[in-house]
Amino acid sequence: MKRAIAHMDLDTFFVSCERLKNSELIGKPLIIGGGDRGVVASCSYETRYFGVRSAMPIKIALRLCPEAKVIKGDMEMYSNMSHVVTEVIQEKVPVLEKASIDEFYLDLSGMDKFFGCYQWTTEIAEAVKKNTGLPISFALSTNKTVSKIGTGESKPIGKLEIPEQKIKPFLNPLSIKKIPMVGNVTFQLLSRLGVRTIETLSETPVEVLHQLIGKNGEELWKKANGIDESPVLPYSERKSISKENTFSQDTIDVNGIKSILSGMVEQLCFQLRQEKWLTSTVVIKIRYSNFDTETKQYRIPYTSSDHTLLRYALELFDKVYSRRMRIRLIGVKFTGLVHGCHQMNLFEDTEELISLYQTLDKIKMRFGSDSVGRASGFLNL
């Protein structure tokens, strides 16, 4: 069966959400971020013209585009809108992968027997626009790589179909930067060798690429030739990561329990960032000495930041621990995971805090996840 894979991407998602709230912002240069000492979480096309980009310090962005309006952003609203869009699409497709807060893959293989896949995808995009007011772009092809590149080329608010026989003519003239797995380091390396277009990359011997960039060389060659067999992975809110701690002796030491909980949250947050996840739900579990077990959960704006998730976890613990009995076990779980390019909560974090997280993560990667952390997380019971 011939594969039909669509990629859908909400156009300047955070900016579009703000313009839904305030139509006077339409057409104006906008920066979504965390204030003068923060970084750009998102920006409108009007500011991108001046060179403003995501993750850029806001003070530098304002030098490039002084007329831009800075909005702190409402991650709770963006998270809620993302869930609504997911529900709209999920109702209409057999297999949906939520690749990030604003990005989706749809496996429509076989659907052309009942309804043209391109027309089907067009109607889904129209349904998203009708139900949410948000603009969305898409591309349809035979695999995830080509459809994702196609979406990028169709923006803003575009739609594109790239049938199998047109994949090579479509990809060949594009910059190798358009391939999702090509970062700045790889781009600079290949550019120095004269490999700047996808066509040149596709003609480069696999052995040469393997010598240059290691085991990813073959995968890069495949993508340059429009080959990608990776499946669309069904999206599930049940996807989660968790940790539990059973105490050697049942305890009523609340401060000690919270210290253990803090350490568990830190370790899970590190795992989130390493695997590039964002979570939208925090679950706290306690088991009393009589083996009664209780849980509570919060639905929260997507994040992977320690200080944000720790605050929710401790608030939940205070709510769930109501009997004042000895506790046998404490557990924390993050669910509703999506992959996110924003590895930090860019709306709250300053440049200094983001830099601190990055430094701590590097230390943990080198010496282990327990090598550094908050002092409150190192107590053992």
Secondary structure as GFF3:
##gff-version 3
##sequence-region A 1 381
A	DSSP	beta_strand	5	10	.	.	.	ID=ss1
A	DSSP	alpha_helix	13	21	.	.	.	ID=ss2
A	DSSP	three_ten_helix	23	25	.	.	.	ID=ss3
A	DSSP	beta_strand	30	33	.	.	.	ID=ss4
A	DSSP	beta_strand	40	43	.	.	.	ID=ss5
A	DSSP	alpha_helix	45	48	.	.	.	ID=ss6
A	DSSP	alpha_helix	58	64	.	.	.	ID=ss7
A	DSSP	beta_strand	69	71	.	.	.	ID=ss8
A	DSSP	alpha_helix	75	90	.	.	.	ID=ss9
A	DSSP	beta_strand	95	100	.	.	.	ID=ss10
A	DSSP	beta_strand	103	107	.	.	.	ID=ss11
A	DSSP	three_ten_helix	111	113	.	.	.	ID=ss12
A	DSSP	alpha_helix	117	132	.	.	.	ID=ss13
A	DSSP	beta_strand	136	141	.	.	.	ID=ss14
A	DSSP	alpha_helix	144	154	.	.	.	ID=ss15
A	DSSP	beta_strand	159	161	.	.	.	ID=ss16
A	DSSP	three_ten_helix	164	166	.	.	.	ID=ss17
A	DSSP	alpha_helix	167	171	.	.	.	ID=ss18
A	DSSP	three_ten_helix	176	178	.	.	.	ID=ss19
A	DSSP	alpha_helix	184	192	.	.	.	ID=ss20
A	DSSP	alpha_helix	198	203	.	.	.	ID=ss21
A	DSSP	alpha_helix	206	213	.	.	.	ID=ss22
A	DSSP	alpha_helix	216	224	.	.	.	ID=ss23
A	DSSP	beta_strand	240	251	.	.	.	ID=ss24
A	DSSP	alpha_helix	254	274	.	.	.	ID=ss25
A	DSSP	beta_strand	277	288	.	.	.	ID=ss26
A	DSSP	beta_strand	293	303	.	.	.	ID=ss27
A	DSSP	alpha_helix	306	320	.	.	.	ID=ss28
A	DSSP	beta_strand	327	335	.	.	.	ID=ss29
A	DSSP	beta_strand	338	339	.	.	.	ID=ss30
A	DSSP	alpha_helix	351	367	.	.	.	ID=ss31
A	DSSP	three_ten_helix	375	377	.	.	.	ID=ss32
###
